Each structure stands twice: as C-alpha cells, then as structure tokens.
Amino acid sequence: MKKFPEGFYWGAATASYQVEGGIDNCDWAKAASEGRVPVCGMACDHYHRYEEDFDIAKSLGHNAHRFSIEWARIEPEEGRFDTVEIEHYRKVLLSLKKQNIEPFVTLWHFTLPLWFSESGGFERKDSPEIFARYCLFVVNELQDLCTHFSTINEPNVWAGHGWLYGAWPPFKRGKIFNKQLGKDDGSTKRVGAVAKNKNILLYFKVEKNLINGHIMSYDAIKKIAPQVKISLVKHVRWFTSDDKIINRLKAGVMSYLQSGRFLNKVRRHLDEIGLNYYRHTMFGDNKNYLLTDMGWKAYPSGLYGALMSLKKYKLPV
C-alpha cells in the first residue's frame, strides 16, 4: 500500500456562511430573504459548535482544517472592524491548535458585507484597496496563530456565476454576440436572475479588481507578516480532448481561460496554491460516467491532471 509523504495534510474544509449560521448582513443572506437562493439560517451552527466539530475531525484522523472568515462579521460597517468577532476566530484557531490540527484560513469565501455589495462590490474602482485593508487587518490579528492564509476562494467561479450566468449575487448575466449566457432552466428561474443585458466586459472589470485585490493584499501582508504563506484557492477544471485538432484547441483555450489566465497574473504574488477539483471535461468524449449530486461527471483520476497543470508554477499545492 502506498503511503502519503511526510508532512502531507489530510483534512476537510468549510465556508463560513455555509456552516456558521446566524449571518444576516451579507449579500447572500439578503438574496435568501428575497427567495433568490436557498435560506441558510443557522446551518449546522458551527459558530457555536466548532469545538464539537473539531473533535469529530480529530477522530477521523485529520491533521489540517480549512475554514473561512466571514467578512461581514469582521467589518459590519465600512472601515469599522469588530474586535469581538476577531476574538471569536482566535478561539477557533486555538481550538484547532489544541487538537494539533493545522489551520488554513480563507479570508474571503464568496459572501460580501451588505455595505460593500450594495455600493458596487468588486465593480467599485477602489475595491482592491478595500479588500486589501480587510485582509491586512485579519492577518495582523491572527498571524500568531496561523501560518497559511488564502485571500480568495475560486475568483473566476464567483465572478462567472455573478456576472456571466446570473445565478449568484449580484445576479447579472452577460451576452456574447447577442447570445445570452447562462441557462433559462429551473435553476436560473429559481434564483431570479436579473440585469440580463449587462455587458460581458463588466465581468472582466470585476476579475481585474479581484486580481489587483489579491496582489495588494499580498504586498501589504508581507510587510507586516513576512513569515506567513499566502495563496488563493483556485478551481481547476481539467480539460482534455480526443485526437481531433479542433478539440485539442478547445481544451487548450478553456484551460487557459478557466485557470491559466488568472494564475499567470498573480503567480509572483503567491507562496502556495490552493486547488479545488470537482470535474473533468473531455472534448470528443462520448463515454457514460457516474454523475455526482451536482450532475457532473465523476472522474477522480482527473485530480492528477489538475495537479500536474499547476506544476509549472513551482509552488506547494
């Protein structure tokens, strides 16, 4: 039997809004109150039951845990930081340390404070500075308890669902050559996509601000905490093809647009890379696959391909 190498981390991951419960001052909570996304409510009450949850993680043999900080808790009003909430996350980190579980903190995982989202969010010209200010504050407060920080979770997934497909806040959809992006199916109707005529260039504006937000955060954090490791978490979808030239071209273009383009712009501002792998796409493939609950093809060996696609960056994953 093959064994994992020394120092290999085995664990689980959560996102604050999905597990903590009781968050009502973010864009997703507002969307839920309007019937656009499912109601989260108290979720599994991880905010109060994190010690029990970490007991379970330890019993499963975990030695690492990734979780996110809820921006709306830390900065409920623009420029005002809540020290009580920071103290809560310090307790979370101390609980992990007590279990000898290495923490990996994601500074922002999809949900935005209402004051930020309602004033334009990452469409704002000054959004990179606002984001960097938040990241700097959190890392400064937690750096003695955590070494690994990720600035952003899946930037392209978040921006794509919010500005191209209209499925997530702020529910905007783009067009290419006058063709509507996204699906007019039950899922899109359920979330109530709006602003359907927004220009696709708005997506690229948001993406640029996310890139600059990460870079500014990295530079600011390194000045006060050079010892910490900074990453971002990227969803890497592994694209392959049959031997047809057109399909090879499709796979290459999609791989660049989905992962390479963003990572190439931030590669000099990363100490490590976070990888999320969910599925694989093969152009020209007619095989039948077992589907996941999300309706995606189950292809575990694609994780290897996703990992190898990151090898060129020469960074820990």
C-alpha positions in Angstrom: 0.0 0.0 0.0 1.3 3.4 -0.9 1.7 5.9 1.9 1.3 9.7 1.8 4.6 11.5 2.2 5.8 13.0 5.5 4.1 16.3 6.1 1.1 15.6 4.0 -2.1 17.3 5.2 -5.3 15.3 5.4 -8.4 17.3 6.4 -11.7 18.9 5.4 -12.9 22.4 4.5 -15.8 24.7 5.3 -17.1 28.1 4.3 -18.3 30.5 7.0 -21.8 31.3 5.5 -22.5 27.6 4.7 -21.8 26.3 8.3 -21.7 29.1 10.9 -25.3 30.2 10.8 -26.8 33.4 12.0 -25.2 35.6 9.3 -27.8 38.2 8.1 -25.7 41.1 7.0 -24.2 39.8 3.8 -25.4 39.7 0.2 -26.3 36.0 0.2 -28.5 36.4 3.3 -30.3 39.3 1.6 -30.7 37.2 -1.6 -32.1 34.3 0.5 -34.6 36.7 2.2 -35.8 37.6 -1.3 -36.2 34.0 -2.4 -33.3 34.1 -4.9 -31.1 31.5 -3.2 -31.8 28.8 -0.5 -32.1 30.0 3.0 -29.0 29.2 5.1 -30.4 30.1 8.5 -28.5 28.6 11.4 -26.9 26.0 9.1 -25.2 23.5 11.4 -24.5 26.2 14.0 -20.7 25.7 13.6 -20.2 29.2 15.1 -21.2 27.8 18.5 -20.3 24.1 18.0 -16.9 24.4 16.4 -15.2 22.5 19.3 -17.5 19.5 18.8 -16.9 19.6 15.0 -13.1 19.6 15.6 -13.5 16.6 17.9 -15.1 14.8 15.0 -12.3 15.9 12.6 -9.7 14.7 15.0 -11.5 11.3 15.4 -11.3 11.0 11.6 -7.5 11.4 11.6 -7.5 14.9 10.2 -4.3 17.0 10.8 -5.5 20.0 8.8 -8.6 22.1 8.5 -9.5 24.9 6.1 -12.2 27.4 7.1 -13.1 30.9 6.1 -13.5 34.2 8.0 -16.9 35.9 7.5 -16.1 39.4 6.2 -19.5 40.7 7.2 -18.8 39.8 10.8 -15.4 41.4 10.9 -16.3 44.6 9.0 -20.0 45.1 9.5 -19.7 48.7 8.5 -17.2 50.2 6.1 -14.0 50.8 8.0 -15.2 49.6 11.4 -13.7 46.3 12.5 -15.3 44.2 15.2 -12.8 43.1 17.7 -15.3 40.7 19.4 -15.6 38.7 16.2 -11.9 38.6 15.7 -11.6 37.2 19.2 -14.1 34.5 18.2 -11.9 33.4 15.3 -8.9 33.4 17.6 -10.8 31.0 19.8 -11.5 28.8 16.7 -7.8 28.8 15.9 -6.8 28.0 19.4 -9.3 25.1 19.4 -7.6 23.7 16.3 -4.2 24.1 17.8 -5.3 22.2 20.9 -6.2 19.3 18.6 -2.9 19.6 16.7 -4.8 20.4 13.5 -3.1 22.8 11.2 -5.4 25.7 10.2 -5.7 27.1 6.7 -7.6 30.3 6.7 -9.6 31.6 3.7 -10.0 35.4 4.1 -13.0 35.6 1.8 -15.3 32.8 0.5 -18.0 34.3 -1.8 -20.2 36.3 0.7 -19.8 40.1 0.8 -20.9 42.6 3.6 -24.0 44.4 2.6 -22.4 47.8 2.8 -19.9 46.7 0.2 -22.2 44.8 -2.1 -24.8 47.5 -2.2 -22.2 50.1 -3.0 -21.0 48.2 -6.0 -18.8 45.5 -4.5 -15.9 44.5 -6.8 -17.3 46.8 -9.5 -16.0 49.7 -7.4 -12.9 51.3 -8.6 -11.5 51.3 -5.0 -12.5 47.7 -4.3 -8.9 46.3 -4.4 -7.9 48.8 -1.7 -11.0 48.0 0.4 -10.3 44.3 0.1 -6.6 44.6 1.0 -7.5 46.7 4.0 -9.7 43.9 5.3 -7.2 41.2 4.6 -4.4 43.1 6.3 -6.5 43.7 9.4 -7.4 40.0 9.8 -3.9 38.6 9.1 -2.4 41.2 11.6 -4.8 39.9 14.3 -4.3 36.2 13.6 -0.8 35.8 12.4 0.5 34.4 15.7 -2.0 31.5 15.4 -2.0 30.7 11.7 0.7 30.4 9.0 -1.5 29.7 5.9 -3.8 32.3 4.5 -5.8 32.3 1.2 -7.1 35.6 0.1 -9.9 34.5 -2.3 -11.8 31.3 -2.9 -12.4 30.5 -6.6 -12.4 34.0 -8.0 -13.5 33.0 -11.5 -16.3 30.8 -10.3 -17.6 33.6 -8.1 -17.3 36.3 -10.8 -18.7 34.0 -13.5 -21.8 33.0 -11.5 -22.4 36.6 -10.5 -21.7 38.5 -13.7 -22.0 36.0 -16.6 -24.6 33.4 -15.7 -26.7 35.4 -13.2 -27.0 32.6 -10.7 -25.4 34.2 -7.7 -25.4 37.7 -6.3 -25.5 40.2 -7.9 -27.4 38.2 -10.4 -26.1 39.8 -13.6 -25.9 38.0 -17.0 -23.8 38.8 -19.9 -24.1 38.3 -23.7 -21.6 37.3 -26.4 -22.5 38.2 -29.9 -26.0 38.9 -28.6 -26.3 35.4 -27.2 -27.5 35.1 -23.7 -25.1 33.4 -21.3 -26.4 31.0 -18.6 -29.3 28.7 -18.7 -33.0 29.5 -18.8 -33.8 26.4 -16.8 -35.2 25.8 -13.4 -32.1 26.7 -11.5 -31.8 30.1 -13.2 -35.5 30.9 -12.7 -35.2 29.8 -9.1 -32.5 32.3 -8.3 -34.3 35.0 -10.2 -31.5 36.2 -12.5 -31.8 39.9 -13.4 -30.0 42.6 -15.3 -29.8 40.3 -18.3 -28.4 42.9 -20.7 -25.2 43.8 -18.7 -22.1 43.9 -20.9 -19.8 41.0 -20.6 -16.9 43.5 -20.1 -18.2 44.0 -16.6 -17.1 40.5 -15.8 -13.5 41.4 -16.8 -13.7 44.5 -14.8 -14.6 42.5 -11.7 -11.9 39.9 -12.5 -9.3 42.7 -12.8 -10.3 44.1 -9.4 -10.0 40.6 -7.9 -6.5 40.2 -9.3 -5.4 43.6 -8.0 -7.1 43.0 -4.7 -5.1 39.8 -4.2 -1.8 41.5 -5.3 -2.4 44.5 -3.0 -3.3 42.1 -0.1 -0.2 40.0 -0.7 2.2 43.0 -0.7 0.6 44.6 2.4 0.6 41.4 4.4 4.2 40.6 3.6 5.3 43.9 5.0 3.8 43.1 8.4 4.0 39.3 8.5 6.7 38.0 6.1 6.5 34.6 7.8 3.0 33.7 6.7 2.2 31.8 3.5 -0.2 33.5 1.1 -2.2 31.7 -1.5 -5.5 31.8 -3.3 -7.8 28.9 -3.8 -8.4 28.1 -7.5 -11.0 25.8 -9.0 -9.1 23.9 -11.7 -11.3 22.0 -14.2 -9.2 19.6 -16.1 -9.8 19.9 -19.9 -8.6 17.1 -22.3 -9.6 16.0 -25.8 -9.5 13.3 -28.3 -7.0 13.5 -31.2 -9.1 16.0 -33.3 -7.2 19.3 -33.8 -10.4 21.3 -33.1 -11.0 19.5 -29.8 -7.4 19.9 -28.8 -7.7 23.6 -29.4 -10.9 23.8 -27.4 -9.3 22.1 -24.4 -6.3 24.4 -24.5 -8.3 27.6 -24.8 -10.7 26.5 -22.0 -7.9 25.5 -19.7 -6.3 28.9 -20.2 -9.5 30.9 -19.7 -10.6 28.9 -16.7 -7.4 28.7 -14.8 -4.2 29.8 -16.5 -5.2 33.4 -17.3 -5.9 34.3 -13.6 -3.0 32.4 -12.1 -0.5 33.8 -14.6 -1.4 37.3 -13.4 -0.8 36.6 -9.7 1.9 33.9 -9.8 4.5 36.3 -8.5 2.3 37.1 -5.5 1.8 33.5 -4.3 3.7 31.4 -1.8 1.5 28.3 -2.4 -1.7 27.4 -4.4 -5.0 26.1 -3.1 -6.6 23.6 -5.5 -10.3 22.7 -5.7 -11.1 19.9 -8.1 -14.6 18.9 -9.0 -14.7 17.6 -12.5 -13.1 16.9 -15.8 -14.2 17.7 -19.4 -13.0 15.8 -22.4 -13.9 17.3 -25.8 -14.9 14.5 -28.1 -15.7 12.1 -25.3 -18.9 10.1 -25.6 -18.4 7.8 -22.6 -21.0 7.4 -19.9 -19.9 8.4 -16.4 -21.3 8.1 -13.0 -22.7 11.5 -12.1 -22.2 13.4 -8.8 -25.1 15.0 -6.9 -24.3 18.2 -8.9 -24.8 16.4 -12.2 -21.1 16.4 -13.0 -19.1 13.5 -14.4 -17.3 11.6 -11.6 -13.7 11.3 -12.7 -11.4 11.0 -9.6 -8.2 10.5 -11.7 -8.7 14.0 -13.1 -7.3 15.3 -9.8 -3.9 14.1 -11.0 -4.3 16.1 -14.2 -5.4 19.2 -12.3 -2.3 18.9 -10.0 0.0 18.4 -13.0 -1.4 21.5 -14.6 -0.1 23.5 -11.6 3.4 22.0 -11.7 4.7 24.8 -13.9 4.2 27.3 -11.1 6.7 25.5 -8.9 4.8 26.2 -5.7 3.4 24.0 -3.0 -0.2 22.9 -3.5 
